[in-house]
Amino acid sequence: MFLSWQPLDHAEYRASSWFPGLAGVRALAALAVVFFHYGGPVVDRLQGWIAVQLFFVLSGFLITTLALREEERVGRISLRNFYLRRVFRIMPVYFLLLGLTALAVTVAGAYHSSRLADAMPFYLVFGNELVDYNTPYPTSWSLGVEEKFYLGWPALLVLTSVAKTGKTALRLMIGCGLVAVVLGVLPLAPSHQWASLSVHYGSLVVGCLLALALHHPRGFAVFRPLTSPAGALLVAVGFCVLQVSVKPLGQQFGGHWQFVVPVYAAGSALLLVAVVGRGPVRRVLSSRPLTYVGDRSYALYLSQTGAAGVTGLLLPTGLGKAVATSAVALLFACVLRRWVELPAIAFGRRLAGKGERAPAAVRQGPARGK
């Protein structure tokens, strides 16, 4: 019993095949976004919109951890297998929901008036974040950010894998350089769209940096105190304070949300450390209800607009609509997971030649955010 209250060992962390508490993080992030969109003033203080950044940090952490463990296990990182897993994890649900959305607005006679026709060329090539107007598929913007990130970061990991020594240091330097670029252009964000978009890539890189640090013994030693039950609980409380402080922080930055994102991304990274550690934080976030929602959070996130169209027939904006929309979106997500997600993931694994159980990054799913 005494040992269970000690911080996590690095060997124990490296031996973990998956992190169940992260499913709970995804569940809460997805629900926070839904409640922000449809909960009305009653949930305004929670600022659920920024939970998309938690998705980004989590996505960067998981894909990097998966790649590093593959490199350690087989001696290399396979871009082919990575992209096969991503394609069959993300695209089937994404394109199915896009098609159903297009069908619904076409039947309603609003395909052009809803501006979905204008956005469709962007949506077909994952340029979602470049669409600067409302459409019936608005939350998909985060997929555009992630897909572009997936083209670059894994390739950087492969390129740096040829280094005989100091691979972790080199990768950390590259990641820190990318974050520095984001921070450098941040003052331009309020008036330049490209600068605002770069902030999201910064959150993804923060997750990657965390994975690199935890993979190395010295880096893990820095964060190890936060993996104890007491340290994890302190981080979780601090993150809750940060969540409700988003609006005041934004006001301190002159109302520019972009300046709050790096602070929130750093807090999200510390939360992930707490979640992979021991204690009540991990137990709560790996509980069956949160894990159930977390495993379906990708489809839930993307289908929330369609679900709101259903609940909007009976409920106005407010807490009741947010609850009902979450329930309907979860119902959609359950159907999609059973008949689309799981078969597609299994097919992608077969193509990648993976016979073992799905690794953590596949089971938890991408960010998505949004």
Secondary structure, 3 states (H helix, E strand, C coil): CCHHHCCCCHHHHHHCCCCCHHHHHHHHHHHHHHHHHHCHHHHHHHCHHHHHHHHHHHHHHHHHHHHHHHHHHHCCCCHHHHHHHHHHHHHHHHHHHHHHHHHHHHHCCCCCCCCHHHHHHHHHCCCHHHCCCCCCCHHHHHHHHHHHHHHHHHHHHHHHCCCCCCHHHHHHHHHHHHHHHHHHHHHHCCCCHHHHHHHHHHHHHHHHHHHHHHHCHHHHHHHHHHHCHHHHHHHHHHHHHHHHCHHHHHHHCCCCHHHCHHHHHHHHHHHHHHHHCCCHHHHHHCCHHHHHHHHCHHHHHHHHHHHHHHHCCCCCCCHHHHHHHHHHHHHHHHHHHHHHHHHHHHHHHHHCCCCCCCCHHHHHCCCCCC
